[in-house]
Amino acid sequence: MNPDSTSEVLSALRDAQKRLTDIARPFKDAERLLKELSDPRTRRNLKKIGVSLSRLRALPPVQTELTAELGPLIETLEAFVQEQERSRPLYFGRSLREAAEAQQIAFSVLTSEPPEYRLAPFSVGADFRKGRAELRYARLALCEVDLDPESLLKARLKMLEALDTKDFCPERFFDRLLEAYRRVLEGRSMGERVNLVDLLPELAFLGQSERFRKDPIRDHYQPYGRVRLAWDLARLRRSGSLSRKGLRLGLGTATMSTTRKKEGVLFLEDETGRGQYYLSLCFAPDPTPQGA
């Protein structure tokens, strides 16, 4: 065979393969998108459905029977997304209320936009387009789960067991706060305010077990973060143990300007979930001391 003619044939074959690949690409993309849309897990994520539908509509037109079928399917799914966006907030709120009341858990709607619910002692932020919910305390995220009552109630119980420990002693926590405060003062006068978040490293260290102190490795470390501090401060206030050893614990509220930087302040809640941001803490002589 003439070498030139062989080269021409190979070139023609490569061109044909490329054209076939270009023709087949929309089918492969359509197959992948349809597989995503048919996955039951995708049904919860309205945002993901919308993205997949937009990509389906953007595929190059290929005249096949499948193309004719896709149009009505896309329209049906778009109508499903619109209907779910309208109905999900009402249905979810009602379902969560019924599930909470069945377990005698206090429930209320905090805000409608953005949607937030009270699932005592926590709050729930709902993302209806993604089909996800965030469990929160002190306006801090605890965990994220699927947007359904059963998942939220399981997460609530798990977080409650982790935070509401039975070994909490108000007097010991007061003393631990006082020791952390003295360390942060670094020689300054008692009564001066220190930022709450500056206490966290000292509180974390003071709360470690004897096992950690003897062998300070990661496996022996017990975390102590912002959520735990907010939780323990709320328990201390509820116990009425803000005075001890002739000293009274005082909390300094955050100003409008300081609350803009959420990493520097701490939101303290009451039993209803209401509260305010605090910036600082101090220990000062109590004019009417109580306790030992």
C-alpha positions as a Markdown table, in Angstrom:
| # | Residue | x | y | z |
|---|---|---|---|---|
| 1 | Met | 0.0 | 0.0 | 0.0 |
| 2 | Asn | 1.2 | 3.5 | -0.8 |
| 3 | Pro | 2.6 | 5.1 | 2.4 |
| 4 | Asp | 0.9 | 8.3 | 1.6 |
| 5 | Ser | -2.5 | 6.7 | 1.2 |
| 6 | Thr | -2.0 | 4.8 | 4.5 |
| 7 | Ser | -1.3 | 8.1 | 6.3 |
| 8 | Glu | -4.4 | 9.6 | 4.8 |
| 9 | Val | -6.5 | 6.6 | 5.9 |
| 10 | Leu | -5.1 | 6.8 | 9.5 |
| 11 | Ser | -5.8 | 10.6 | 9.6 |
| 12 | Ala | -9.3 | 10.0 | 8.4 |
| 13 | Leu | -9.8 | 7.4 | 11.1 |
| 14 | Arg | -8.6 | 9.7 | 13.7 |
| 15 | Asp | -10.9 | 12.4 | 12.5 |
| 16 | Ala | -13.8 | 10.0 | 12.5 |
| 17 | Gln | -13.0 | 8.9 | 16.0 |
| 18 | Lys | -12.9 | 12.5 | 17.2 |
| 19 | Arg | -16.2 | 13.3 | 15.6 |
| 20 | Leu | -17.7 | 10.2 | 17.2 |
| 21 | Thr | -16.3 | 11.2 | 20.6 |
| 22 | Asp | -17.8 | 14.7 | 20.2 |
| 23 | Ile | -21.2 | 13.2 | 19.3 |
| 24 | Ala | -21.1 | 10.7 | 22.2 |
| 25 | Arg | -20.0 | 13.2 | 24.8 |
| 26 | Pro | -23.5 | 14.7 | 25.4 |
| 27 | Phe | -24.8 | 11.2 | 25.9 |
| 28 | Lys | -22.2 | 10.4 | 28.5 |
| 29 | Asp | -22.8 | 13.7 | 30.3 |
| 30 | Ala | -26.6 | 13.1 | 30.1 |
| 31 | Glu | -26.1 | 9.6 | 31.5 |
| 32 | Arg | -24.1 | 10.9 | 34.4 |
| 33 | Leu | -26.5 | 13.6 | 35.2 |
| 34 | Leu | -29.5 | 11.3 | 35.0 |
| 35 | Lys | -27.8 | 8.9 | 37.3 |
| 36 | Glu | -27.3 | 11.7 | 39.8 |
| 37 | Leu | -30.9 | 12.8 | 39.6 |
| 38 | Ser | -32.2 | 9.3 | 40.0 |
| 39 | Asp | -30.2 | 8.8 | 43.3 |
| 40 | Pro | -32.7 | 9.0 | 46.2 |
| 41 | Arg | -30.1 | 11.1 | 48.2 |
| 42 | Thr | -30.2 | 13.8 | 45.6 |
| 43 | Arg | -33.9 | 14.3 | 46.1 |
| 44 | Arg | -33.2 | 16.0 | 49.5 |
| 45 | Asn | -30.8 | 18.5 | 47.9 |
| 46 | Leu | -32.9 | 20.9 | 45.8 |
| 47 | Lys | -29.8 | 23.0 | 45.0 |
| 48 | Lys | -28.1 | 20.0 | 43.5 |
| 49 | Ile | -31.2 | 19.1 | 41.5 |
| 50 | Gly | -31.3 | 22.6 | 40.1 |
| 51 | Val | -27.6 | 22.5 | 39.1 |
| 52 | Ser | -28.0 | 19.1 | 37.4 |
| 53 | Leu | -31.1 | 20.3 | 35.5 |
| 54 | Ser | -29.3 | 23.4 | 34.3 |
| 55 | Arg | -26.4 | 21.3 | 33.0 |
| 56 | Leu | -28.9 | 19.0 | 31.3 |
| 57 | Arg | -30.5 | 21.9 | 29.5 |
| 58 | Ala | -27.0 | 23.2 | 28.5 |
| 59 | Leu | -26.0 | 20.0 | 26.7 |
| 60 | Pro | -25.6 | 20.2 | 22.9 |
| 61 | Pro | -28.8 | 19.2 | 21.1 |
| 62 | Val | -28.7 | 15.7 | 19.7 |
| 63 | Gln | -31.7 | 14.5 | 17.7 |
| 64 | Thr | -32.7 | 11.2 | 19.3 |
| 65 | Glu | -35.7 | 9.7 | 20.9 |
| 66 | Leu | -34.0 | 10.2 | 24.3 |
| 67 | Thr | -33.7 | 13.9 | 23.7 |
| 68 | Ala | -37.4 | 14.1 | 23.1 |
| 69 | Glu | -38.0 | 12.4 | 26.4 |
| 70 | Leu | -35.6 | 14.5 | 28.4 |
| 71 | Gly | -37.6 | 17.7 | 27.8 |
| 72 | Pro | -40.7 | 16.7 | 29.7 |
| 73 | Leu | -38.6 | 15.0 | 32.4 |
| 74 | Ile | -36.6 | 18.2 | 33.0 |
| 75 | Glu | -39.9 | 20.2 | 33.2 |
| 76 | Thr | -41.3 | 17.7 | 35.7 |
| 77 | Leu | -38.3 | 17.9 | 37.9 |
| 78 | Glu | -38.2 | 21.7 | 37.8 |
| 79 | Ala | -41.8 | 21.7 | 38.9 |
| 80 | Phe | -40.9 | 19.3 | 41.7 |
| 81 | Val | -38.1 | 21.7 | 42.9 |
| 82 | Gln | -40.5 | 24.7 | 42.9 |
| 83 | Glu | -43.2 | 22.7 | 44.8 |
| 84 | Gln | -40.6 | 21.5 | 47.4 |
| 85 | Glu | -39.3 | 25.0 | 47.9 |
| 86 | Arg | -42.8 | 26.1 | 48.8 |
| 87 | Ser | -43.9 | 23.1 | 50.9 |
| 88 | Arg | -40.7 | 22.0 | 52.7 |
| 89 | Pro | -40.6 | 24.7 | 55.4 |
| 90 | Leu | -44.2 | 24.1 | 56.4 |
| 91 | Tyr | -43.9 | 20.3 | 56.3 |
| 92 | Phe | -40.5 | 20.2 | 58.1 |
| 93 | Gly | -41.6 | 22.6 | 60.8 |
| 94 | Arg | -44.8 | 20.6 | 61.5 |
| 95 | Ser | -42.9 | 17.2 | 61.4 |
| 96 | Leu | -40.2 | 18.5 | 63.8 |
| 97 | Arg | -42.7 | 19.9 | 66.2 |
| 98 | Glu | -44.6 | 16.6 | 66.3 |
| 99 | Ala | -41.5 | 14.6 | 66.8 |
| 100 | Ala | -40.3 | 16.9 | 69.6 |
| 101 | Glu | -43.6 | 17.0 | 71.4 |
| 102 | Ala | -43.7 | 13.2 | 71.2 |
| 103 | Gln | -40.5 | 13.1 | 73.3 |
| 104 | Gln | -41.6 | 16.1 | 75.5 |
| 105 | Ile | -38.9 | 18.4 | 74.1 |
| 106 | Ala | -39.6 | 22.1 | 74.0 |
| 107 | Phe | -40.0 | 23.3 | 70.5 |
| 108 | Ser | -40.7 | 26.7 | 68.9 |
| 109 | Val | -40.1 | 28.6 | 65.7 |
| 110 | Leu | -37.4 | 31.2 | 66.3 |
| 111 | Thr | -37.2 | 32.9 | 62.9 |
| 112 | Ser | -38.7 | 32.2 | 59.4 |
| 113 | Glu | -36.0 | 33.9 | 57.4 |
| 114 | Pro | -33.5 | 32.5 | 57.8 |
| 115 | Pro | -35.4 | 29.5 | 59.1 |
| 116 | Glu | -34.4 | 28.6 | 62.6 |
| 117 | Tyr | -36.1 | 26.5 | 65.3 |
| 118 | Arg | -35.7 | 25.9 | 69.0 |
| 119 | Leu | -35.2 | 22.2 | 69.9 |
| 120 | Ala | -34.3 | 22.7 | 73.5 |
| 121 | Pro | -31.7 | 23.3 | 74.7 |
| 122 | Phe | -30.3 | 23.8 | 71.1 |
| 123 | Ser | -31.4 | 25.6 | 68.0 |
| 124 | Val | -31.7 | 24.3 | 64.5 |
| 125 | Gly | -30.8 | 26.1 | 61.3 |
| 126 | Ala | -32.4 | 24.6 | 58.2 |
| 127 | Asp | -31.2 | 24.8 | 54.6 |
| 128 | Phe | -34.2 | 23.6 | 52.6 |
| 129 | Arg | -32.4 | 23.8 | 49.2 |
| 130 | Lys | -29.5 | 21.6 | 50.3 |
| 131 | Gly | -31.7 | 19.3 | 52.5 |
| 132 | Arg | -29.4 | 19.8 | 55.5 |
| 133 | Ala | -29.8 | 21.0 | 59.1 |
| 134 | Glu | -27.3 | 22.5 | 61.5 |
| 135 | Leu | -27.6 | 21.9 | 65.2 |
| 136 | Arg | -26.4 | 24.9 | 67.2 |
| 137 | Tyr | -25.7 | 26.1 | 70.7 |
| 138 | Ala | -24.7 | 29.6 | 71.7 |
| 139 | Arg | -25.0 | 30.4 | 68.0 |
| 140 | Leu | -22.1 | 28.0 | 67.3 |
| 141 | Ala | -22.4 | 25.0 | 65.0 |
| 142 | Leu | -22.4 | 21.6 | 66.8 |
| 143 | Cys | -23.0 | 19.3 | 63.8 |
| 144 | Glu | -24.7 | 19.0 | 60.5 |
| 145 | Val | -27.2 | 16.3 | 59.6 |
| 146 | Asp | -29.9 | 15.4 | 57.0 |
| 147 | Leu | -33.0 | 17.6 | 57.2 |
| 148 | Asp | -35.3 | 15.2 | 58.9 |
| 149 | Pro | -36.6 | 15.1 | 62.5 |
| 150 | Glu | -35.2 | 11.6 | 63.3 |
| 151 | Ser | -31.6 | 12.6 | 62.4 |
| 152 | Leu | -32.0 | 15.9 | 64.4 |
| 153 | Leu | -33.3 | 14.2 | 67.5 |
| 154 | Lys | -30.5 | 11.6 | 67.4 |
| 155 | Ala | -27.9 | 14.4 | 67.0 |
| 156 | Arg | -29.6 | 16.4 | 69.8 |
| 157 | Leu | -29.4 | 13.5 | 72.2 |
| 158 | Lys | -25.7 | 12.8 | 71.3 |
| 159 | Met | -24.7 | 16.5 | 71.9 |
| 160 | Leu | -26.7 | 16.7 | 75.1 |
| 161 | Glu | -25.0 | 13.6 | 76.5 |
| 162 | Ala | -21.6 | 15.1 | 75.6 |
| 163 | Leu | -22.3 | 18.5 | 77.1 |
| 164 | Asp | -24.6 | 17.9 | 80.1 |
| 165 | Thr | -22.1 | 15.8 | 82.1 |
| 166 | Lys | -23.2 | 14.6 | 85.5 |
| 167 | Asp | -19.9 | 15.4 | 87.2 |
| 168 | Phe | -20.3 | 19.2 | 86.8 |
| 169 | Cys | -19.7 | 20.9 | 90.1 |
| 170 | Pro | -20.5 | 24.7 | 90.1 |
| 171 | Glu | -18.0 | 25.4 | 92.9 |
| 172 | Arg | -15.1 | 23.5 | 91.2 |
| 173 | Phe | -15.9 | 25.3 | 87.9 |
| 174 | Phe | -15.9 | 28.7 | 89.7 |
| 175 | Asp | -12.4 | 27.8 | 91.2 |
| 176 | Arg | -11.2 | 26.7 | 87.8 |
| 177 | Leu | -12.4 | 30.0 | 86.2 |
| 178 | Leu | -10.7 | 31.9 | 88.9 |
| 179 | Glu | -7.4 | 30.2 | 88.4 |
| 180 | Ala | -7.6 | 30.7 | 84.7 |
| 181 | Tyr | -8.4 | 34.4 | 85.2 |
| 182 | Arg | -5.4 | 34.8 | 87.5 |
| 183 | Arg | -3.1 | 33.3 | 84.9 |
| 184 | Val | -4.4 | 35.6 | 82.2 |
| 185 | Leu | -4.1 | 38.6 | 84.4 |
| 186 | Glu | -0.3 | 38.1 | 84.5 |
| 187 | Gly | 0.2 | 40.3 | 87.6 |
| 188 | Arg | -2.5 | 42.9 | 86.9 |
| 189 | Ser | -4.9 | 43.8 | 89.6 |
| 190 | Met | -7.8 | 41.7 | 90.6 |
| 191 | Gly | -11.0 | 43.2 | 89.2 |
| 192 | Glu | -9.6 | 44.0 | 85.8 |
| 193 | Arg | -11.5 | 42.5 | 82.9 |
| 194 | Val | -10.0 | 39.9 | 80.6 |
| 195 | Asn | -11.5 | 38.7 | 77.3 |
| 196 | Leu | -13.5 | 35.5 | 77.7 |
| 197 | Val | -11.8 | 33.8 | 74.7 |
| 198 | Asp | -8.4 | 34.5 | 76.3 |
| 199 | Leu | -9.4 | 32.1 | 79.1 |
| 200 | Leu | -9.9 | 29.2 | 76.8 |
| 201 | Pro | -6.3 | 27.9 | 76.7 |
| 202 | Glu | -5.9 | 28.1 | 80.4 |
| 203 | Leu | -9.3 | 26.5 | 81.1 |
| 204 | Ala | -8.5 | 23.7 | 78.7 |
| 205 | Phe | -5.2 | 23.0 | 80.4 |
| 206 | Leu | -6.7 | 23.2 | 83.9 |
| 207 | Gly | -9.4 | 20.7 | 82.9 |
| 208 | Gln | -7.1 | 18.0 | 81.8 |
| 209 | Ser | -6.9 | 14.6 | 83.5 |
| 210 | Glu | -4.1 | 13.3 | 85.6 |
| 211 | Arg | -3.4 | 10.9 | 82.8 |
| 212 | Phe | -2.8 | 13.8 | 80.4 |
| 213 | Arg | -0.5 | 15.6 | 82.9 |
| 214 | Lys | 1.6 | 12.5 | 83.3 |
| 215 | Asp | 1.7 | 11.8 | 79.5 |
| 216 | Pro | 0.5 | 14.8 | 77.5 |
| 217 | Ile | -0.2 | 13.2 | 74.2 |
| 218 | Arg | -3.2 | 13.8 | 71.8 |
| 219 | Asp | -5.0 | 10.6 | 72.8 |
| 220 | His | -5.1 | 11.8 | 76.4 |
| 221 | Tyr | -6.3 | 15.3 | 75.6 |
| 222 | Gln | -9.8 | 16.4 | 76.5 |
| 223 | Pro | -11.0 | 19.3 | 74.3 |
| 224 | Tyr | -12.5 | 22.4 | 75.8 |
| 225 | Gly | -13.8 | 24.9 | 73.4 |
| 226 | Arg | -16.2 | 27.8 | 73.0 |
| 227 | Val | -19.4 | 25.7 | 73.1 |
| 228 | Arg | -18.3 | 24.0 | 76.3 |
| 229 | Leu | -17.4 | 27.3 | 77.9 |
| 230 | Ala | -20.8 | 28.8 | 77.0 |
| 231 | Trp | -22.5 | 25.7 | 78.3 |
| 232 | Asp | -20.7 | 25.7 | 81.6 |
| 233 | Leu | -21.1 | 29.4 | 82.2 |
| 234 | Ala | -24.9 | 29.0 | 81.6 |
| 235 | Arg | -24.9 | 26.1 | 84.2 |
| 236 | Leu | -23.0 | 28.2 | 86.6 |
| 237 | Arg | -25.4 | 31.1 | 86.3 |
| 238 | Arg | -28.4 | 28.8 | 86.7 |
| 239 | Ser | -26.9 | 27.3 | 89.9 |
| 240 | Gly | -26.6 | 30.8 | 91.4 |
| 241 | Ser | -23.0 | 30.2 | 92.3 |
| 242 | Leu | -21.5 | 33.4 | 91.0 |
| 243 | Ser | -20.0 | 34.3 | 94.4 |
| 244 | Arg | -17.4 | 32.3 | 96.3 |
| 245 | Lys | -14.4 | 32.9 | 98.6 |
| 246 | Gly | -15.3 | 36.6 | 98.9 |
| 247 | Leu | -15.2 | 37.2 | 95.2 |
| 248 | Arg | -18.0 | 37.7 | 92.6 |
| 249 | Leu | -17.8 | 36.7 | 89.0 |
| 250 | Gly | -18.9 | 39.5 | 86.6 |
| 251 | Leu | -19.5 | 39.3 | 82.9 |
| 252 | Gly | -19.0 | 42.2 | 80.6 |
| 253 | Thr | -21.5 | 42.6 | 77.7 |
| 254 | Ala | -20.2 | 43.0 | 74.2 |
| 255 | Thr | -20.8 | 46.3 | 72.3 |
| 256 | Met | -22.2 | 46.5 | 68.8 |
| 257 | Ser | -18.7 | 47.0 | 67.4 |
| 258 | Thr | -17.2 | 44.0 | 69.2 |
| 259 | Thr | -20.0 | 41.7 | 68.2 |
| 260 | Arg | -19.0 | 42.1 | 64.6 |
| 261 | Lys | -16.0 | 39.9 | 65.3 |
| 262 | Lys | -17.8 | 36.8 | 66.5 |
| 263 | Glu | -14.5 | 35.0 | 67.2 |
| 264 | Gly | -13.8 | 37.5 | 70.1 |
| 265 | Val | -17.2 | 37.2 | 71.9 |
| 266 | Leu | -19.4 | 34.5 | 73.4 |
| 267 | Phe | -23.2 | 34.2 | 73.2 |
| 268 | Leu | -24.7 | 33.1 | 76.5 |
| 269 | Glu | -28.2 | 31.6 | 76.4 |
| 270 | Asp | -31.0 | 31.3 | 78.9 |
| 271 | Glu | -33.4 | 28.3 | 79.1 |
| 272 | Thr | -35.5 | 29.7 | 76.2 |
| 273 | Gly | -32.5 | 30.2 | 73.9 |
| 274 | Arg | -32.5 | 34.0 | 74.3 |
| 275 | Gly | -29.4 | 35.8 | 75.4 |
| 276 | Gln | -26.7 | 38.2 | 74.5 |
| 277 | Tyr | -23.1 | 38.4 | 73.5 |
| 278 | Tyr | -20.4 | 38.8 | 76.2 |
| 279 | Leu | -16.9 | 40.0 | 75.7 |
| 280 | Ser | -15.1 | 39.9 | 79.1 |
| 281 | Leu | -15.0 | 38.5 | 82.6 |
| 282 | Cys | -13.6 | 39.6 | 85.9 |
| 283 | Phe | -13.5 | 38.6 | 89.6 |
| 284 | Ala | -14.0 | 41.4 | 92.1 |
| 285 | Pro | -14.6 | 41.6 | 95.9 |
| 286 | Asp | -18.2 | 40.7 | 96.7 |
| 287 | Pro | -19.7 | 43.2 | 99.1 |
| 288 | Thr | -22.0 | 40.4 | 100.5 |
| 289 | Pro | -19.8 | 37.3 | 100.1 |
| 290 | Gln | -21.4 | 33.9 | 100.3 |
| 291 | Gly | -19.9 | 30.5 | 100.5 |
| 292 | Ala | -16.6 | 29.3 | 101.7 |
